[in-house]
Amino acid sequence: MRAETYQLLKKLISFNTVSKHSNLPLIEFIQNYLHQHNVESHLLFNHTQDKANIVARIGPETPGGVVISGHTDVVPAHPNHWQSPPFELTPKQNLLYGRGTADMKSFLALALAAVPALKQAPLRQPLYLAFSYDEEIGCLGAPQLIDYLKNNFPKPMAVIVGEPTLMQPVVAHKSIVTLKTEVTGLEAHSSQTQNGISAITLAAQLIQFIHHLLQENKNKAQANSLFVPPYDTLQAGTIQGGSAVNIIAKHCAFEWDIRCLPGQNWHHYLEKFNAFAKKQLAPLKQKAGEKAQEIQVNTQVLAEVPAFNNPKGQARVLLSYLNPGFQPQAAPFVSEAGQYQAAGFDVIVCGPGAIDQAHQPNEYITVEQIQAGETFFDRLLQFLCAPSTTLCKKEKA
């Protein structure tokens, strides 16, 4: 791999951009790097001013061109679970370890490493860099960034979202909605179960119902689907409740998510869930008597990202040009691709690294994947310098 790519990746990994922290030190580094190469950039801050998206254009301000989209945040990394420091790039044989190497700072490093060549090249179409915050907790920064691109620049030909796909194009992914359900019961001494209503017990019944919905979907999975698994999924990821082992729990809360295939709607799952909760609540409220109003189940939506499905379009044609081994895939994970598509952009997902490594202890990327990414950006530069008929010829072929 090239020295510039390695040094940029090393620097990006060194920033602890776990979503609960500010990403501004990393953003400021990128802005300074772009400034050194005479590239102007614009920051889009969140409402608390401690995080920002960054947007930059290289090349002529004309319709067409390509948006390179990625996120700057990473998931948590507990040092005790790692064999090397998670926020230090550690090469071992043919692997590069560090939090974010696969998901997805390698893609950002590749894009930044291409900047000097892009600045010197006779570009006929622009390249946009669009890096967001808080993707890992619901793609929260991307909508602001997408609106800015839409309202301030001519429409690009394609958007490439650099999630880890082993450099194979992903043409579809599921939607996701994350929810939080809060259950309130009646507190009592644990020896007097007749006087209390356990919020934990009720929450467990609700979580079991979520699992029941998952099993129903599994039993009627679509045949010949690109998706793995080929059905809508539901699962509960966190739970907190109770105050002591000898007290019947008054409060319990759990967070869960629903991931739907393109064309499917998550709302009917929530309707089924609410109907089941209401059914479970009826006898409990009757037992509670005058305290019936205290017994509650309340669910709120925390975040929602739409599905993505691109059966045809210029983005697919572009990827077949950039990657001659084009093998379209579907992904179970979610990205900002659905948000771009909902805003009218032609988008595809393709980036270095394996999704199996994302969010894992001892996350790594192979040197071969970095090299494949370098070749990818070389071909992208050639395309941006080529006559506008280049893709037309590819499409006819």
Beta strands, then each sheet from edge to edge (+ up, - down):
strand 1: 41-45
strand 2: 52-58
strand 3: 66-71
strand 4: 90-92
strand 5: 95-97
strand 6: 127-132
strand 7: 158-161
strand 8: 170-173
strand 9: 175-184
strand 10: 188-189
strand 11: 233-241
strand 12: 247-248
strand 13: 251-260
strand 14: 296-305
strand 15: 308-309
strand 16: 329-331
strand 17: 347-349
strand 18: 364-366
sheet 1: 1+ 2- 6+ 3+ 7+ 17+
sheet 2: 4+ 5- 18+
sheet 3: 15+ 8- 16-
sheet 4: 11+ 13- 9+ 14-
sheet 5: 10+ 12-
end
